[in-house]
Amino acid sequence: METVGLGGTILGTAVRLWPVWACLFAVWLLVRFAKPRLGLFGHLFNSWTGIAGVMICLFWAFAAIFADIVAPFDPRVQIAAMKNALPGAIEPDSAQAFLFGGDHLARDVFSRVFHGARVVLTIAPAATLIALMVGASLGLPAGYFGGRIDNLLSFLANLVLAFPVILLFYLLVTPGIMDTPIPYAMAGVFFLFPIAFLCALFFTRYKQRPEKLIPYLGLTILIGGWLYAGLVFGRDPLGIIRIEPNELNIFVAVVFASSPGVFRIVRGLTMDIATRDYIAAAQTRGETPWYTMLWEILPNARGPLIVDTCLRIGYTTILLGTLGFFGLGMGPESPDWGTAIKDGSQVAQLRLYPWQGVFPALALMSLVLSLNLLADAMREESLKD
């Protein structure tokens, strides 16, 4: 079978990724000429750790966005002649190269890696953001009010944390659970938190200014209701939001497992910040408890929460890879990295065709590494404030 060789493979990969390089170059120009006005994002470029973290993260983000342009083949299509093809092998019909080779089902590994980035970068950040809102919504009152509220919420959080994560996920994403209403009921509860959180945020801030309050609340309820109907009930009137039952199940499982950790962090930060003088000043002004929590305590806890969010996205990425490796959650045709690593990690496959598992493993490793570097850079910047 004809191949383009090592040099051709490297050059072909670089050319296929031209939209990603263009976006990264645009970001570099933006930072170069507008760095002082970019706030925290600009400060991340003060160290090589931050530069590496941001650029690798953005590389995979842009790769996920432009996956349809970057990937030359459908990640699920099988081309019999390309079964276990070497990296750089040329597909006879289209004359396009399988830059990362073919897998045991004759699918393009390159296309699967970059479409897999879209799967990972859709679920991991979104689930982490929902978990952040759930944890913050419960951690703030627990740390601020204390007493029975704190005892009850802390007991429930510790109860979830007491389960081993893999066992917890195994229980939540097994086919027997996926075929029941349990995932949809859990999704219905968890997806209410962002809507309630944003409504409380705007109401406490603008309750005396209806000209701003009404539009903000209206947009929140309208957009939130649209997303809620599409994600939970699968009844998006515009037909834009579509999520498979197994993806919803994994999403819910990630939120369920991550929320208690966020809760404990927010609770601890709230108990510390609530003793500060500016909180006492807000209470003296007659501010309501929820205003104090959302507009005085939460903004001053943003540093540790941003760092934790970056790390938690990395943990979630590893967790998604682990689930895919064990064949849980995603379908067998899914291009997610965990499934790809599982397919390429069989003894015979790994010995004879190592590229099938190595490339998705390198992709997963590089994304998690970039998130850890980004968290380290943010931690350094937060210590300077």
N, C-alpha and C positions, 0 to 999 in steps of 0.2 A: 504493500500500500504506500502510495506516495506521501511524503511529509515535507513540511517547509523547513525542517531543521530547527536547531535551538535558536539561532539568530532570528529566523523568520517568526518563530513562536513569540519571542520577546517583542519584536517589532510589531507583530500583528496584535498582540495584547495591548501595547501602548496605543496603537491606532484605534482599536475598537473602543478604548476608554476616552476618546477625545472629548465627549461632553463633560466628563468628570474633570479632566485636566482644565478645561475652559472655566468651569465653575470655581475650581480651586485657585486658578490664576486671578479670577475676579475678586475672590475673597482676599487674596494676598494684596491686590491693588487697593482694596477698600481699607485694609488695616494699615497699609503703608501711608496713605494720604489722609485718613480720618481716624487714626488710632486714639487721639485724646478724647474724641466724641463718642467712642464706642463703649465706654464704661468698663464693666467687668470683662466683657469679651475682648476689648483691647488690651487690658492688663494681662490677660492670659498669654499674650505674645511677648511678655517680658522675660520669659525663661524658655529654654529648649524643651523642658518637660511639657509646658503648656502648648508650645508650638506643635510638638509631635502629637500630643493628645488631641488637639483641635483638628489638625489637618487629617489625621487618620480617621477620626470620627466623621469628619465632613466627607472624606473620600467614600466611606461606605454609605453615608446618607445620600450623596449624589448618585452613587452607583445604584442604590435602590430606586431612586426617583427615575433614573434613565435606564432601568433594566431592559425595557422593551427595545431601546435603541442600541444599547451596548451588546446585548445577547443576540447572536445571529440565528439561534434556533429556539423553538419552543422547548422548554425544559422537560416536558412530558412526552415529547415525540420520540419514537424509537426508529432508528435507521439501521436496518439489519446489517448492512455492510460495515458499520462503524462499531460493532461490538468489541469492547476492550481495545479500541484503537489507541495508538500511541499519541502523546501530546504533539500537536502540529499536523496530524494526519488530515488529508484533504478529502472531504466528502465528495464522491464522484458527480452527483447530480448538480449540486449548487456551486461546486468548486470553492466552497467555504471551508476553512480549516477548523477542526476540533482542537482549539488552542490548548486546552487542558486535557485532551484525550477523550475517549468514550468510556462509559461505565459498562457493567455486565449486562445491562438491558439496552445497550446501544444508544444511550442518550448523551448529549453534549455536556460534559462536566463543567465547562466554562459557563454555559448558559444557566445551569442549575445553581452554580455558586452565586451568580449575581441576582438571579430571581430569588434565591434563598435569602439574600440580604434583605429583600423587600419583605419577606415573611417575618424575619427576626425583628427588623426595625419598625414593623407595624405593631407587633404584639408587645415587645419588651418595653418601649417607652410609654405607650398608651396605658398598658396595665400598671406600670410603675406610677404614672401620673394619677390614675384612679386610686391606687393604694395610698398615695400621698394625701389625697383629699379625704379618703376614709379615715386614715390614721390621724390626720390633723383635726378633722371634725370631732373625733372622740377624745384625742389626747389633750386638746385645749381645755375643755370643761373638766376633764379628770384632774389635770394639774392645777387649774385655777380654783375650782370649788373644793376639791379634796373630799374627805368624808366618805359617805356611802356611795356616791357616784364614782369616786376614784376606786374604791374597793371592788365594786361590781365590774367596772370596765377593765380594771387590771386583772381581775380573776379570769374574765373571758379571754383576754389577750394571752395570759400565761397558759391557759388551757390549750389554745391553738399552738403556741410555741412549744408546748411539751411534746407534740408529735414530731417524729423525724420527718424532715421535709419530703424526702423521696417517698416514704410510706404515705404521707398525706396526699401527695400528688397521685400516687398509684390508686388510692381510694377514690379520688375525685375525677380521674380521667379514664377509668376503665369503661369498656363498652356498656356494661350493665347500668352504670350511673348515667352515661351519656344518653341513653334511650329513655330516661325518666324526666319529669318536669323539674327535678332538683336544680340542674344548671341554670335553667331559665328563671326559676324563683330567686336563686342567688344573684343572677345578673340583674333582675328587677330591683333587688334591694341595693346592690352596690352602685348601679348607675343612677340611683336617686341622689346619692351623696354629692356628686359634682353640681347638680342643679340646685340642691338645697344650700350647698356651700356658697355658690356664687350669688344666689338670691339673698342670703344672709349678709354677704359681703357688701352688696350694693345697698341693701335696706339700711344697715347700720350706718353707712357713710352718708347717704343722701336722703334720709327720711324727712328732713326738713326742706328738701329741694325737689319737689315733685317733677319739675321740668327735666331733671336728669334721671330721677329714680324710675319714672314710668318707662322711658325708652330702654333703659338698661334691663329692667325686670322683664319687659316685653320680649326683648331679643333673647335673653337667657331662657325664658320659658319656651319661646318659639323654636329656637335652635336646639335646646335641650330636649324638648318634646319630640322633635323630628329625629334626632339621634336615638333617643330612647325607643321610639316606635320601631326604628329600623334594626337596632341591635338586639332588643329583647324580644319583640314580637315578629320581626322579619316583615314588617308592613310599612316600609319606606314609601310614601306616596310618590316620590320622585324616582324611585328605582336606582338610586345611587349607592346606598349602603347595602352591602351584601356580606354576610359573615356565615361561614359554614358552622354547623353544630359543633364539630370537633374543635374548631378555632375558638368559638365562644366558650367552650368548656375549659380549654387551656387558659384563656383570658381570665375567666372567673377564678380558676384555681390559683393563678399567680396573684391576683388581687387578694384572695382569701389568705394565702400564705404570707404575703408581704405586709399587709395592713397592721398586724400586731407589732411588728418591728418598728414601723413608722410611729405607731401609737406610743410606744415606750420612749422613743427619742423625743417626740413632741411633748409628751407629758413631763419628762425630765427638764427640758428646756423651759417649759412654762413655769414649773415650780421655781426654777432659778430666776427667770426674768421677772416673775411676779413680785419679787422682793425689791426691785429697783425703784429709785426715786421717781422716775417719770411715770411709772404705773400708779404710784400713790398720787401723783399730780393729776393723772387722768381720773382717778376715782374721786378726788377732791372736786374736780370740775363737774362731777355728776354724770360722767359717761357710763353707759350701760355695760354690764359684764361682757356681752358679746362684742360690742364695739372695742372694748379694751383688749379682748383676746385677738380679734381679727385685725385690728389696725394699730395696736401698740405692741403686743407680744409677738405675733406671727412675723411681722417684718423684721424684727430684731433677732429672730431665730433663723433667718433665711440662709445665713452662711453655712452652718452645719447641715441644714436640710438640703441645700444644693449639692454639697459634697456627698451626702448620703444617697441622694437621688442618682447621681452618676454611678456610684458604686453599686447601687441596687439594680440599675439597668444592666450592669455587667453581670451581676449574680443571676438576674433573670435570663440573660442570654445564655449563660452556662446551663441554667436549669432547662431551658427550651432544648438545648443541644442534648442534654442528658435524657430528657423525655423522648426525643426523636431517636436517640441511640437505642433505647429500650423498646421502641416501637409503640409508644403510648401517645395518644392525642392525635397527631397529624396522620393523614392517610399515607399509605405506602408510596403513592406517586408524588407526594409533596416534595418540593425542592429544598425544604429547610435543611440547614447544615447538619443537624443531628441525624436526620434520616440518611443524608448523603454519607456521613461518617460511618454509620452503621452498615450501609450497603457496601462500603469499601473496606471495612475492617475485618471481614472474614479472612481466615488464615490464608486460603489460596489466593484470594483477591489481593490481600496486602502484600504477599510475597511476590506475586507475578505482575500485578498492576497497581503499584503503590500510589500512583497519582489519583486514583479514584477516591481515596480517603484522605490523602495528604492535603489537597487543595482546599476542601471545605474545612478541614481542621485548622489550617493556617488562617483562613478567613475568620473563623470564630476566635482564634487566639489573638489575631491582630485587633479585632474590634474590642474585645475585653481588655486587652492591654491599653488601648487608646482611652477607654473609659477610666481605667485606673490612673493613667497619667493625667487625665483631665481633672480627676478628683484631687490628686496630689497638688496640681497647680492651683486649683480653687482653694484648697486648704491653706496653701502658702499665702495667697492673696487675702484670705479672710483673717489670717493672723496679723497682717500689716495694718488692717483697719483699726 
